[in-house]
Amino acid sequence: MPGRGRAHVALAASLVLAGCTGERAGGVLNIEITADKSVEALSVINENAQKCWFRSGDRAFRGLAVIPELDTRIGNPRLLVVERGKSTGLPKLVIEASGDPVKITTFGPLASQPISARINDDVIAWSGGRSAC
């Protein structure tokens, strides 16, 4: 399972950096994970994001919604985090999966906000098989 090792290396690197500053690592996330397909990986992240960020009433995600774009014939599958009620507006965050091994990338305005550390922690954990919030 070489992909799993790389995801753990990326996680360890972000934890080491976080330890140096006293904060969790935020910003853009780029990790390789163990998954058979990009769509399957994002489906798991989508299910957990829906449960933990949105249906739970989490205050950090109030006013936001996620739009899954998993059935893409052109381009990579992705999850778009947008302002609630503005599904055609520019996304606040994009979580995208691509390649073999599968790579998960996050980018957008929320990636430069303090909440990005939590988003990264959750995406890494859910990509590694955790389903708890």
N, C-alpha and C positions, 0 to 999 in steps of 0.2 A: 504494500500500500504506500507507494512513494508519494502520492499526492497528500495523504494525511500528514506525513512527516513535514512536508512543506508548509501546510497550514499551521502546524504546531510551531514551526520555525518562525513564521510570520507573527503568530500570536506571542511567542516568547520575545521576539524582537520588540514588539510594541509594548510588552510589559516591562522590559528593561528600560526602554526610553521613558515610559511613564514613571518608573521608579526614580529616574534621575530628576524629574521635574516635580514629583509629588502629585501629578495628575495622570489620569488615564489618557492613552493615546487617541487623539481625534484626528480629523482631517480626512483626506481621501484614503480609501481602503483598497488595496490590491493584494489578493491572496489566491493561492492555488488550493483547491480542495479535492477530496476524494468523492467523486460522483460519476455515475455512468453518463449522464446527460445534463446539459445546462438547464434545460426546462425542469427536470426533476429537482435540481438543486434550488432553483428559484421558487418552485412550488412549495417546498418545505419552508423557505424563508417567508414566503407570502402568507402561508397558514399561520405561522407563529407571529408575524407582524400584525396580522388581523386580530389574533387572539390577545397578544400582549400589549400592543400599542394602541389599538383603536377600539375594539369591543370592551376592553377592560376599563375604558374611561380615563386612561393615563393622561394626566394634565399636560405632560410634555408634548403630547401629540394631539391635543385638543385643537380643533380648527383645521386638521389635516385629514387626508384620506389617501389610500393606496389604490392605484390602478394597475392591475397586472396585465402585461403585454407578453403573454407566454406563447401564444400561437402565432409566431412570426414566420413568414415564409422568406422574408428579406430582412436581413439584420439579425441582431442578437436578442434573445428574450430579455426582458427587463421589467422592473417594478418602478412605477412612477409615484412618488409621494408629492401630492398636490394640495393646494388649499381646498378644503371641503366646499363643494358646490361650484368649483371652478375647474372641472375636469379637462377643459381645453386650454387652460392657462399653462404657462411655463412651469415645469416641475421644480419643486424645492429640493428634491433629492432623486437621483436615479441609482438603482441597484441593478447592475447588469452582469450577466453570465455569458461566458464565451469559451471556446477552445476545447482542446483535449491535451493535457488535463484541464479540467474546468477551472476557469479563473473568475473570481467575483470581484467586481470593481464598484465603488460608490463615488459619486461626484454630484456637484450642484451646490447651491447656497447653504444648505444645512450642513454640508461637509466642512464648512468653515465656522460653524457655530459650536458652542460648548456641548450641545446635545450629540455632536458627532462621535464623541468618545463612547457614549452609551450605545449609539447605533452600531458602531464598529464592534463593540463587545458582543452585542446581541447577534449580529450577522455572523461573526466568527463562531459563536457558540452554537447557533442553529445550523450552520454549515457543518459543524463537527458532530451533529447528532443530538444535541440537547433540545428538548422541546418545552422545558419549563421557562416561565417568564423571569 
